[in-house]
Amino acid sequence: RKLASLVNEQSIGFMSININSRQYFDALYDMFKGDDDENQEIGLFIETMKIVLDEKAISELAPGNGIFILNDFKKKKVTYTDYEYDEEHNEKEVQKTKEVSLPDFTFAFATKNESYWIRVFDAMLRHKYFGKNLTKYGNIYSFKDEKSKSVDKMFFTVKDEIVYFTTSIENFNKEKSSCIFKNAKESTKHALYGEMDFQKIFLQFEEEVKDSKDK
């Protein structure tokens, strides 16, 4: 219910999952294991994996409740290379700029082991590759990569047994409000549930959709 409450009236859509991750892993083992002689080697491998992987520990890290929310779209100016041709058909590179729509989203999932995720984020902070683009403000970690054409900023944190990943820091502090998705709270009763306002999505790409092919 904490996860479902993150969906509000500004949200464009969401997809939620509610499973028992421990039982899910057990079901996967049984499915791949098989009974006939041809599957003996696979069965042995699966049994070994079951010994190595601690389902209880995994279920502590991620019990199986998660939600993805498409909050909005943000505009960003990007540069790209285009080509022009003179009268003799000689090619010439031209740098141009255009405005594109980038998704503003939140992904959150439940955990019973907050300290593990904090250690993971701290390890990324010290990493020689990831650490170059990572900073920490209090208990919020910020990833920034201006070269990225899809997502140039990410923020993540752990709070009240929930791990958050979002493209906008404002999504951490949004006040609870009424929701256009009347069944958002009902999503907690289903293993997989989602709703999407496609009209809002299409409106975001009006400038980029110019002809019938784009549509």
Solvent accessible surface area in square Angstrom, and as a share of the most:
residue,aa,sasa,rsa
1,R,178,0.65
2,K,120,0.51
3,L,19,0.09
4,A,7,0.05
5,S,42,0.27
6,L,46,0.23
7,V,6,0.04
8,N,7,0.04
9,E,70,0.31
10,Q,97,0.43
11,S,0,0.00
12,I,3,0.02
13,G,0,0.00
14,F,1,0.00
15,M,93,0.41
16,S,5,0.03
17,I,70,0.35
18,N,36,0.18
19,I,55,0.28
20,N,79,0.40
21,S,10,0.06
22,R,112,0.41
23,Q,121,0.54
24,Y,110,0.42
25,F,53,0.22
26,D,49,0.26
27,A,59,0.45
28,L,53,0.27
29,Y,17,0.06
30,D,101,0.52
31,M,130,0.58
32,F,112,0.47
33,K,84,0.36
34,G,32,0.31
35,D,149,0.77
36,D,81,0.42
37,D,112,0.58
38,E,158,0.71
39,N,43,0.22
40,Q,119,0.53
41,E,147,0.66
42,I,87,0.44
43,G,8,0.07
44,L,128,0.64
45,F,123,0.51
46,I,22,0.11
47,E,66,0.30
48,T,65,0.38
49,M,66,0.30
50,K,69,0.29
51,I,138,0.70
52,V,106,0.61
53,L,61,0.30
54,D,82,0.42
55,E,23,0.10
56,K,117,0.50
57,A,46,0.36
58,I,43,0.22
59,S,18,0.11
60,E,63,0.28
61,L,38,0.19
62,A,34,0.27
63,P,25,0.16
64,G,14,0.13
65,N,52,0.27
66,G,5,0.05
67,I,4,0.02
68,F,77,0.32
69,I,1,0.00
70,L,16,0.08
71,N,5,0.03
72,D,60,0.31
73,F,25,0.11
74,K,102,0.43
75,K,95,0.40
76,K,43,0.18
77,K,153,0.65
78,V,25,0.14
79,T,91,0.53
80,Y,75,0.29
81,T,59,0.34
82,D,46,0.24
83,Y,96,0.37
84,E,85,0.38
85,Y,133,0.51
86,D,76,0.39
87,E,171,0.77
88,E,137,0.61
89,H,153,0.68
90,N,81,0.41
91,E,111,0.50
92,K,135,0.57
93,E,111,0.50
94,V,35,0.20
95,Q,123,0.55
96,K,70,0.30
97,T,91,0.53
98,K,99,0.42
99,E,87,0.39
100,V,24,0.14
101,S,12,0.08
102,L,20,0.10
103,P,48,0.30
104,D,8,0.04
105,F,35,0.14
106,T,8,0.04
107,F,81,0.34
108,A,0,0.00
109,F,26,0.11
110,A,23,0.18
111,T,2,0.01
112,K,126,0.53
113,N,49,0.25
114,E,56,0.25
115,S,59,0.38
116,Y,74,0.28
117,W,47,0.16
118,I,70,0.36
119,R,143,0.52
120,V,45,0.26
121,F,4,0.02
122,D,34,0.17
123,A,49,0.38
124,M,56,0.25
125,L,54,0.27
126,R,181,0.66
127,H,82,0.37
128,K,176,0.75
129,Y,146,0.55
130,F,83,0.35
131,G,19,0.18
132,K,167,0.71
133,N,53,0.27
134,L,9,0.05
135,T,67,0.39
136,K,87,0.37
137,Y,136,0.52
138,G,69,0.66
139,N,87,0.45
140,I,31,0.16
141,Y,5,0.02
142,S,12,0.08
143,F,52,0.21
144,K,92,0.39
145,D,41,0.21
146,E,109,0.49
147,K,184,0.78
148,S,27,0.18
149,K,162,0.69
150,S,68,0.44
151,V,38,0.22
152,D,26,0.14
153,K,83,0.35
154,M,34,0.15
155,F,24,0.10
156,F,9,0.04
157,T,5,0.03
158,V,14,0.08
159,K,110,0.47
160,D,86,0.45
161,E,93,0.42
162,I,7,0.04
163,V,0,0.00
164,Y,28,0.11
165,F,49,0.20
166,T,0,0.00
167,T,18,0.10
168,S,6,0.04
169,I,61,0.31
170,E,106,0.47
171,N,17,0.09
172,F,43,0.18
173,N,118,0.61
174,K,81,0.34
175,E,153,0.68
176,K,165,0.70
177,S,51,0.33
178,S,81,0.52
179,C,27,0.16
180,I,78,0.40
181,F,14,0.06
182,K,173,0.73
183,N,69,0.35
184,A,6,0.05
185,K,142,0.60
186,E,69,0.31
187,S,2,0.01
188,T,43,0.25
189,K,138,0.59
190,H,84,0.37
191,A,61,0.47
192,L,120,0.60
193,Y,46,0.17
194,G,32,0.31
195,E,48,0.21
196,M,69,0.31
197,D,37,0.19
198,F,121,0.51
199,Q,143,0.63
200,K,66,0.28
201,I,29,0.15
202,F,139,0.58
203,L,110,0.55
204,Q,48,0.21
205,F,57,0.24
206,E,109,0.49
207,E,119,0.53
208,E,67,0.30
209,V,47,0.27
210,K,144,0.61
211,D,74,0.38
212,S,97,0.62
213,K,186,0.79
214,D,77,0.40
215,K,183,0.78
